[in-house]
Amino acid sequence: MNIFERVTGKILYYLAKSISFLLKGLINITEIIVELVSNIGKGLLGLFIGLISMGGCLFLLLLGPYGITLLFHPVILPIVLLLIMIPILGTRFVSYLKYLRYMLTEYLFDKSDNLVKGKAMEFPTLGEYGDKYKRVQEEKRRRERRKRQEEQQKMWEERFRQWNRYQQQQRGAGGYWNQGGGYNQGQGFANPAIEFKQKYEESCDVLGVDYNADKSEIRSAYRRKAKKYHPDINRSANATEMFQKVNDAYEFLSDANIERYKSLN
């Protein structure tokens, strides 16, 4: 290995460090701006709702055409649009910067090791490092989804366990339950099956599947919906919201919940 390759490798190493530092700073700044603008927007929305609830409709009615003129003022209108668009575009921009940072730095670090230490590169092209980032993120999302499903499953199991215990206590003790649960006659205790079935059917409606669909049908519907509403593909204003709803619905329609729903019918 000649001196030129070692020098080039060192240059690539420090270039990667610099790119990583600069992109991380840009990511942090963008996230702060997005958070700040989101909070301002939420605050203004809360103020508007408060005015409406306190008779603001009358105020807007009296304001009449002046309110419309104010809304479409060449200064006010861009501010309103910015409050709407910055959180949406900013979040996507941050995602892209993280992807770019990983792809460039991993490639440059590997290339540096290849030139300085003679270590084989993990991938031959830059794009394959980007593909690896997407796989890593997808695996991370799967792990988080499994964790949320497990936590959700434990929650429902506990609610049904308490309900069964409550019914047993009602039958065996004339309606009193004081042993740890704190539920007494007259207080009532809602059957979780009602809420569970409602949430299950709402989740099926989001994915567009029959209530008796099996896991393979649910998975296929989820993939179609997730692709349709993925923010990187769908540029509509409600794409991110719908994408989250689709993911939440799929998380709820786990194997255990499918079996529980069937047993309740």
N, C-alpha and C positions, 0 to 999 in steps of 0.2 A: 504494500500500500504506500503510495507516494505522498510527499508532503502536501501537494496541491489538494488531494482528496481530504486529508485531515483538516486543512485550513478551511476548505469548503464546508466540511461537516460542522466545524465549530461555528462558522458564520450562520449556517442553517439553524443550529441549536439556539443561538442568541436571537435570531430572527423569530423563531417560534415562541421564545419567551416574551419577546416584545409584542408580538401579535396577540398572544394570550392575555397579556396585561392590558393592552389597549381595548380589546374586545370585551374583557371583563368589566372594565371601567364604563364602557359604553352601555353594556347590559345593565349595570347598576343604575346609571343615570336615567336610562329609559324606564326602568322599573319604578324609580322614584317619581318620575313625571307622570307615568300612568296611574300610580297610586294616588298622587296628589289631585290629578284631574278627576279621577273617579270619585274621590271624597267630596270634591267641590260639586260635581254633578249630583251626587246623592244628597248633599246638603241643600242644593237649590230645589231638587225635586221634593224633598221633605218640606221645605218652606212653601212651595206651591201647593202641595196637598193640604198643608195646614191652613193656608189662606182660603182654599176652596171649602174646607170643613167649617171654617168660621164665617162663611158668608161671602167668600171671595167671588163667587159666581156673580153676585149682584154688582160687585166692584168692576168685574170684567165687562158686564153688560153696560154699566154706566160709562165705562171707558170707551166702549164702542169702537169706531174706526181708528181711534188713536192707538188702541191696543194692537191692532193689526199692523198699523204703520210702524209702531215701535218694534214689533216682533221681526218685521222684515227690514229693519234699518240696516244700512250697509256695514255698521259696526256690530250690532247685536246679533244678526243672523250668522256671520262667520264664527262668533264666539259660541253660539249654541251648537253649530255644526262641529266645532272643535271638541266641545265637551262630549259629544256623541261619538265622534270618530277616533279620537286619540286613544281611549281605552281599548277599542277594537283593533285598530291598526298597530298600536303599541305592543299589545300582547303578541300579535303575529310577528312583529319585528324582533321582539326578544327571542321568540322561538327560533327564528331564522338565524339570529346572531349566535345563539348557543350551538346550533348545528354547524355554522361556519367555523366557529372557534374550535370545536372538537375536530372537525375534518382537517383544517389547515394545520393545527398544532400537532395532532397525532401523526400526520403524514411527514411533517418537517422533522419531528423528533425521531421518527423511525429512519428517515433518510439520513439524518445526522449520525445515528448509531451505525447505519450501514457503511457510511464513509469513514468514520473514525474507528469503529471497533470491528468492522467486517460482519456485523450481525445482519442476517437476512431480514428484509422488510416483511411485515405481516401481509400487506397487499401491494400489488404492483402499481395501482393507479390511485389518484386522489379521490375519485368518485366512490371507490370501494370503501374508503374510510368513512365517507358520508353515509353509505349504506349500513355500515357497522353501527354508526350512531343511531340510526333509525331503529335497528334491531335492538340495541341496548335500551332505548327509550320505550319500545314496545314491550320488552320483557319487564321493565320497571313498572309500566302501567298494569301488566298482567298480575304482577306480585301485589301491587296496591289494590287491585280489584279483588283478588283472592282474600286479602286481609280484610277488606270492607265486607265481603260476603260472609266471612267467618264471624266477624263481629255482629253483623246483622242477624245471622242465623242464631247466634247465642242469645241475642236480645229477644227474638221471637220465641225460642225454646223456653226462655225464662218466663215470658209473659203467659205462654200456654201452661207452663208448669204451675204458675201461681193461680191461674184460672181453675185448673183441675183441683188444686189444693183447696181453693175457696169453695168450690162446689161440694167437695167432700166434707169440709167443715160445716157448710150450710145444712147438709143432710144429716150429719152426725151430731151437731150441737145446737140445733134449733135456730140456725142463722147467725151464730156468733163466731167470729174468728179474731182471736186476740194474740195468737201465738206467733209473734214475729211479723205477721203481715199487717196488723193494725186495721183490718177491715171489719166493721161491725154491721149488725143488722140495720138497715135504713140508709147506710152510706152507698151501697151498690158497688158493683164491680163489673165493668164492661167486658163482654166477651171479645177477646182479641180476634176471633175468627172473622168477625164482621169487617174490621179494619183491614185484616190480612187479605181477605177476598177482594175487597175494593181496590187495594193497592196492587194486587196481582193482576186484576182485570184492566186497571189503568195502564199498567206496564205492558200488557199484551196489546192494548190499543195503540200505544206509542210505537211499538214495533210493527203493528199491523198484522198480528197473527191471531189465530183462533185461541180461545181460552183453554182448549184441550190440546194445543200444539205440543209436540214433543221437543226434546232439546235440540235435535238437528234442525228442525224447522225454525226454532227460535234463533239459533246461531246463524242460519242463512239470512234470516230477516235482519238480524243485527248488523251483519256485514254489509248488506245493501244500504241500510239506513245510515250506518256510520260513514260509508263512502259518500253517500249523497250529501250529508251535512258536515263533512269534515271541513274545518275552517280553511285548510290549505287549498281546497278545491271549490267549495261553495263560498262565494263572496257576498251573499245576502246578509242583511243586518242581523237576522235572527239565527244564523247558521251555528254560531257558538252555543247559543242557548239550546237549540234543538239537538246539537251533538251531545251536550251534557245530559239532556233528558233521555236520549237513546242509550247512553252508557249507563245511566242510573237504572233504566228499565231492565237492561240486560243483566246488570249486577243482581237485581232483585229476583229475576227469573232463574235462580240457581236450581241444580238438580234436587236439592232438599226441599226447596219451596214448591217446585213442580209436584213432587210427591205429596207434600202437605196439602196443596190445593186439591189434588185428586181425592185425598182422603176426606176432605171436608164436603165433597159433593156426593 
